[in-house]
């Protein structure tokens, strides 16, 4: 009779217990051969064939994707698009579904499989990573950001009309003219002016004499009508307002208010009359056009012009081509 050492008896006991456990498990498992009986005699309900077929159909059918551009990385530079069944290699020049290039994301340490990168503001400067990408700025440096003017919005608008009326031209011995101009609003006044004289932010311009023939329905006759004009030039905008003799004419001096979408960076002043200037982030801008839904402003230093949308709209600030 052979003898076992203590550690051998322990090993034998462990193996015996494992064997008994495996046998018990096999006895209690359902019969996979298809008789529907477990080793212990308990009944197991089969799934109906229709349910099994339905599950198999779902398994073979491509799942519906809430985001069709969703992709799966097979390797670092290879992606699979479930919506099209395409497998493509990506390069540094490739653009992710958010429009940002692979090279840019890798340069600044963003994950290519993170769909929220574009909407994040990593450096908390008020601009999203997508905006920083488009502007060519550093998304991890708050001091490197796009121009704050891109976050400017129109918050209020008030139409204001400066009304004038040209009443007559009187020739002088030296060949010049004196003109009568009535200022109707905001304060009614009658002025006698000469060319190049400045009046309420306007400079008197050219006078053009014009006599035209028009048929008068009341008199049933063709009459000569004086439609001479006098130019009044908005000094700040270099904009000509043409006054026709004896006709009231309005010049747009609307007021508009702005605000930015970045806390702590507001224009100064925030409410500006058309033609006047304001400062934003140490840059001076002049208001060229004003309306309820938008405004056109000009960078006084560079001459670049921007169309500013109204607050609450889905539009963004757009560059305006200069003539």
VEXDREN-2710 file (C-alpha; in Angstrom, 1 decimal):
% VEXDREN-2710
k/r/px/py/pz
1/UNK/0.0/0.0/0.0
2/UNK/1.4/3.4/-1.1
3/UNK/1.7/6.3/1.2
4/UNK/0.9/9.9/0.4
5/UNK/2.5/13.0/1.9
6/UNK/0.2/15.5/3.6
7/UNK/0.3/18.0/0.6
8/UNK/-0.5/15.2/-1.8
9/UNK/-3.6/14.3/0.2
10/UNK/-4.7/17.9/0.1
11/UNK/-4.3/18.1/-3.6
12/UNK/-6.3/14.8/-4.0
13/UNK/-9.1/16.3/-1.9
14/UNK/-9.3/19.4/-4.0
15/UNK/-9.4/17.5/-7.3
16/UNK/-12.1/15.2/-5.9
17/UNK/-14.3/18.2/-4.9
18/UNK/-13.9/19.8/-8.3
19/UNK/-14.9/16.6/-10.0
20/UNK/-18.0/16.2/-7.9
21/UNK/-18.9/19.9/-8.6
22/UNK/-18.6/19.4/-12.4
23/UNK/-20.8/16.2/-12.2
24/UNK/-23.5/18.0/-10.3
25/UNK/-23.5/20.9/-12.7
26/UNK/-23.8/18.6/-15.7
27/UNK/-26.7/16.7/-14.0
28/UNK/-28.6/19.9/-13.3
29/UNK/-28.1/21.6/-16.7
30/UNK/-30.9/21.3/-19.4
31/UNK/-30.5/18.5/-21.9
32/UNK/-29.0/20.2/-25.0
33/UNK/-29.9/17.2/-27.1
34/UNK/-33.4/18.5/-27.3
35/UNK/-35.4/16.3/-25.0
36/UNK/-36.4/19.3/-22.9
37/UNK/-35.5/17.6/-19.6
38/UNK/-32.8/18.6/-17.1
39/UNK/-30.6/16.1/-15.4
40/UNK/-32.7/16.6/-12.3
41/UNK/-36.0/15.8/-14.1
42/UNK/-37.2/19.5/-14.2
43/UNK/-39.0/20.7/-17.4
44/UNK/-37.5/23.6/-19.4
45/UNK/-39.9/25.5/-21.7
46/UNK/-38.7/25.9/-25.3
47/UNK/-38.9/29.3/-27.0
48/UNK/-41.5/29.3/-29.8
49/UNK/-40.0/28.9/-33.3
50/UNK/-41.5/32.3/-34.3
51/UNK/-39.7/34.1/-31.5
52/UNK/-36.4/32.5/-32.4
53/UNK/-36.8/33.4/-36.0
54/UNK/-37.6/37.0/-35.0
55/UNK/-34.5/37.3/-32.9
56/UNK/-32.4/35.9/-35.7
57/UNK/-33.9/38.5/-38.1
58/UNK/-33.0/41.3/-35.7
59/UNK/-29.5/40.0/-35.3
60/UNK/-29.0/39.9/-39.1
61/UNK/-30.6/43.4/-39.6
62/UNK/-28.5/46.5/-39.4
63/UNK/-29.6/48.5/-36.3
64/UNK/-31.2/51.9/-36.6
65/UNK/-28.7/54.7/-35.7
66/UNK/-29.8/58.0/-34.2
67/UNK/-26.7/59.5/-35.6
68/UNK/-26.1/58.1/-39.2
69/UNK/-22.5/59.4/-39.2
70/UNK/-21.6/57.2/-36.3
71/UNK/-18.5/55.2/-36.9
72/UNK/-16.5/52.4/-35.2
73/UNK/-12.7/52.4/-35.0
74/UNK/-11.4/49.0/-36.1
75/UNK/-7.8/50.2/-35.6
76/UNK/-6.1/53.5/-34.9
77/UNK/-6.5/54.7/-38.5
78/UNK/-9.3/52.4/-39.8
79/UNK/-13.0/53.1/-39.2
80/UNK/-16.2/51.2/-40.0
81/UNK/-19.4/53.1/-40.9
82/UNK/-22.4/51.0/-39.9
83/UNK/-24.8/53.2/-41.9
84/UNK/-23.0/52.4/-45.2
85/UNK/-21.1/49.2/-44.4
86/UNK/-17.9/51.0/-45.5
87/UNK/-14.5/50.5/-44.1
88/UNK/-12.1/53.4/-44.7
89/UNK/-8.6/54.5/-43.7
90/UNK/-8.2/57.9/-42.2
91/UNK/-5.4/60.3/-42.9
92/UNK/-4.3/63.6/-41.2
93/UNK/-6.1/65.5/-43.9
94/UNK/-9.4/63.5/-43.3
95/UNK/-12.2/65.4/-41.7
96/UNK/-14.3/63.9/-39.0
97/UNK/-18.1/64.1/-39.2
98/UNK/-17.9/67.3/-37.2
99/UNK/-15.9/69.0/-39.9
100/UNK/-12.6/69.1/-38.0
101/UNK/-9.5/67.5/-39.5
102/UNK/-7.8/64.5/-37.9
103/UNK/-4.5/66.4/-37.9
104/UNK/-5.9/69.2/-35.8
105/UNK/-7.5/67.0/-33.2
106/UNK/-4.3/65.0/-32.8
107/UNK/-2.2/68.2/-32.6
108/UNK/-4.3/69.4/-29.6
109/UNK/-4.8/66.0/-28.0
110/UNK/-8.5/65.4/-28.8
111/UNK/-9.9/61.8/-29.1
112/UNK/-11.0/61.0/-32.6
113/UNK/-13.9/58.8/-31.3
114/UNK/-15.3/61.6/-29.1
115/UNK/-18.4/63.1/-30.9
116/UNK/-18.6/66.0/-28.5
117/UNK/-15.2/67.6/-29.3
118/UNK/-16.6/70.2/-31.7
119/UNK/-19.1/71.6/-29.1
120/UNK/-16.7/71.7/-26.2
121/UNK/-15.0/74.9/-25.0
122/UNK/-11.8/73.4/-23.7
123/UNK/-10.1/76.6/-22.6
124/UNK/-13.3/78.3/-21.4
125/UNK/-12.8/81.4/-23.5
126/UNK/-16.4/81.5/-24.9
127/UNK/-15.6/79.8/-28.2
128/UNK/-16.2/76.1/-29.1
129/UNK/-13.4/73.9/-30.4
130/UNK/-15.1/74.0/-33.8
131/UNK/-15.0/77.8/-33.8
132/UNK/-11.3/77.7/-32.8
133/UNK/-10.6/75.3/-35.6
134/UNK/-12.2/77.5/-38.2
135/UNK/-10.4/80.6/-36.9
136/UNK/-7.0/78.8/-36.6
137/UNK/-6.6/79.5/-32.9
138/UNK/-5.4/77.4/-30.0
139/UNK/-8.3/75.6/-28.3
140/UNK/-6.2/75.0/-25.2
141/UNK/-5.1/78.6/-24.7
142/UNK/-7.7/81.2/-23.5
143/UNK/-5.5/84.0/-24.8
144/UNK/-5.7/82.5/-28.3
145/UNK/-9.2/82.9/-29.5
146/UNK/-11.3/84.1/-32.5
147/UNK/-12.3/87.8/-32.7
148/UNK/-15.0/88.6/-30.0
149/UNK/-17.0/90.3/-32.7
150/UNK/-18.1/86.8/-33.9
151/UNK/-20.1/86.5/-30.7
152/UNK/-21.8/89.9/-31.2
153/UNK/-25.6/90.0/-31.5
154/UNK/-28.3/92.7/-32.1
155/UNK/-30.5/92.9/-29.0
156/UNK/-32.7/96.0/-29.7
157/UNK/-33.5/98.3/-32.6
158/UNK/-35.3/101.7/-32.9
159/UNK/-36.0/103.4/-36.2
160/UNK/-35.2/107.2/-35.9
161/UNK/-35.8/109.5/-38.9
162/UNK/-34.0/112.8/-39.4
163/UNK/-36.4/114.7/-41.6
164/UNK/-35.4/117.5/-44.0
165/UNK/-37.0/119.6/-46.7
166/UNK/-35.3/121.6/-49.5
167/UNK/-37.3/124.8/-50.0
168/UNK/-35.4/126.8/-52.6
169/UNK/-32.1/128.0/-54.2
170/UNK/-31.2/131.7/-54.5
171/UNK/-28.5/132.6/-56.9
172/UNK/-25.8/135.0/-55.7
173/UNK/-23.9/137.7/-57.7
174/UNK/-20.7/135.6/-57.6
175/UNK/-22.4/132.7/-59.2
176/UNK/-22.9/130.7/-56.0
177/UNK/-26.2/129.8/-54.4
178/UNK/-27.8/130.0/-51.0
179/UNK/-30.2/127.3/-50.1
180/UNK/-33.2/127.2/-47.8
181/UNK/-33.4/123.9/-45.9
182/UNK/-36.0/123.1/-43.3
183/UNK/-35.1/120.7/-40.5
184/UNK/-38.3/119.0/-39.5
185/UNK/-37.3/116.6/-36.8
186/UNK/-36.2/116.2/-34.1
187/UNK/-36.3/120.0/-33.9
188/UNK/-38.0/122.2/-36.5
189/UNK/-35.8/124.9/-37.8
190/UNK/-35.3/126.9/-41.1
191/UNK/-31.7/127.3/-42.2
192/UNK/-30.0/129.3/-45.0
193/UNK/-26.9/127.4/-46.0
194/UNK/-24.2/127.3/-48.6
195/UNK/-22.3/124.5/-50.3
196/UNK/-19.9/122.6/-48.0
197/UNK/-21.5/124.0/-44.8
198/UNK/-22.0/121.4/-42.1
199/UNK/-25.4/121.1/-40.5
200/UNK/-26.4/118.6/-37.8
201/UNK/-23.8/116.0/-39.0
202/UNK/-24.5/116.7/-42.7
203/UNK/-22.5/118.6/-45.3
204/UNK/-24.2/120.6/-48.0
205/UNK/-23.4/119.1/-51.4
206/UNK/-24.2/119.6/-55.0
207/UNK/-27.3/121.4/-56.3
208/UNK/-28.8/120.2/-59.5
209/UNK/-31.4/122.2/-61.3
210/UNK/-34.1/120.1/-63.0
211/UNK/-37.2/121.3/-64.8
212/UNK/-39.4/118.5/-66.1
213/UNK/-42.7/118.4/-68.0
214/UNK/-45.5/116.5/-66.4
215/UNK/-49.2/116.0/-67.3
216/UNK/-51.6/117.4/-64.7
217/UNK/-54.7/115.3/-64.4
218/UNK/-56.6/118.1/-62.6
219/UNK/-55.8/120.8/-65.1
220/UNK/-55.6/118.4/-68.1
221/UNK/-52.5/120.2/-69.2
222/UNK/-48.8/119.5/-69.5
223/UNK/-46.9/121.6/-67.0
224/UNK/-43.3/122.4/-66.2
225/UNK/-42.4/121.2/-62.7
226/UNK/-39.3/122.2/-60.7
227/UNK/-37.7/118.9/-59.4
228/UNK/-34.3/120.4/-58.6
229/UNK/-32.3/118.5/-55.9
230/UNK/-29.8/119.3/-53.2
231/UNK/-27.4/116.7/-51.8
232/UNK/-27.0/116.5/-48.0
233/UNK/-24.0/114.2/-47.2
234/UNK/-23.9/112.2/-43.9
235/UNK/-20.4/113.1/-42.8
236/UNK/-19.7/110.0/-40.8
237/UNK/-21.1/107.5/-43.3
238/UNK/-20.2/109.6/-46.5
239/UNK/-23.8/108.8/-47.5
240/UNK/-25.7/111.1/-49.9
241/UNK/-29.3/112.0/-49.0
242/UNK/-30.9/113.6/-52.1
243/UNK/-33.5/116.3/-51.2
244/UNK/-36.0/117.0/-53.9
245/UNK/-37.5/120.5/-53.9
246/UNK/-40.6/120.8/-51.7
247/UNK/-40.6/117.1/-50.7
248/UNK/-39.9/115.9/-47.2
249/UNK/-37.0/113.4/-47.1
250/UNK/-36.0/111.1/-44.3
251/UNK/-32.5/110.1/-43.4
252/UNK/-32.0/107.0/-41.3
253/UNK/-30.5/107.7/-37.9
254/UNK/-31.7/104.6/-36.2
255/UNK/-30.4/103.4/-32.9
256/UNK/-29.3/99.8/-32.3
257/UNK/-28.2/97.9/-29.2
258/UNK/-25.6/95.1/-29.1
259/UNK/-24.5/92.4/-26.6
260/UNK/-22.0/89.5/-26.8
261/UNK/-22.5/85.9/-26.0
262/UNK/-19.4/86.0/-23.8
263/UNK/-19.9/87.1/-20.2
264/UNK/-17.8/90.2/-19.3
265/UNK/-17.0/91.2/-22.8
266/UNK/-19.6/93.8/-23.9
267/UNK/-19.5/96.7/-26.4
268/UNK/-19.0/100.2/-25.2
269/UNK/-21.4/101.9/-25.6
270/UNK/-23.9/99.1/-26.0
271/UNK/-26.5/101.4/-27.7
272/UNK/-25.3/103.2/-30.8
273/UNK/-26.7/105.5/-33.5
274/UNK/-26.1/104.5/-37.0
275/UNK/-22.9/106.1/-38.2
276/UNK/-21.4/106.2/-34.8
277/UNK/-18.7/103.8/-33.4
278/UNK/-18.3/101.5/-30.4
279/UNK/-15.4/99.6/-28.9
280/UNK/-15.3/95.8/-28.4
281/UNK/-12.3/94.0/-27.1
282/UNK/-10.1/97.0/-27.8
283/UNK/-11.3/97.2/-31.4
284/UNK/-13.3/100.1/-32.8
285/UNK/-16.4/99.3/-35.0
286/UNK/-18.7/101.7/-36.9
287/UNK/-22.4/100.9/-37.4
288/UNK/-23.1/101.2/-41.2
289/UNK/-26.6/99.6/-41.4
290/UNK/-29.2/98.9/-38.8
291/UNK/-32.3/96.8/-38.8
292/UNK/-34.5/94.7/-36.5
293/UNK/-33.0/91.4/-37.6
294/UNK/-29.4/92.4/-38.4
295/UNK/-26.7/95.1/-38.6
296/UNK/-23.6/95.8/-40.7
297/UNK/-20.6/97.1/-38.9
298/UNK/-17.1/97.9/-40.0
299/UNK/-13.7/97.4/-38.3
300/UNK/-12.4/101.0/-38.3
301/UNK/-8.8/99.9/-38.4
302/UNK/-8.9/97.1/-41.0
303/UNK/-11.9/98.1/-43.0
304/UNK/-13.4/94.6/-42.7
305/UNK/-17.2/94.5/-42.5
306/UNK/-19.4/92.1/-40.7
307/UNK/-23.2/91.3/-40.7
308/UNK/-24.4/90.8/-37.1
309/UNK/-27.5/88.7/-36.6
310/UNK/-30.2/89.2/-34.1
311/UNK/-30.0/87.6/-30.7
312/UNK/-31.9/84.3/-30.6
313/UNK/-31.5/83.5/-34.3
314/UNK/-29.6/80.5/-35.6
315/UNK/-27.4/82.7/-37.9
316/UNK/-23.8/83.4/-37.3
317/UNK/-21.7/86.5/-37.9
318/UNK/-20.8/86.7/-41.6
319/UNK/-18.0/88.7/-43.3
320/UNK/-19.4/91.2/-45.8
321/UNK/-17.5/91.8/-49.1
322/UNK/-16.4/95.3/-49.6
323/UNK/-16.9/97.0/-53.0
END
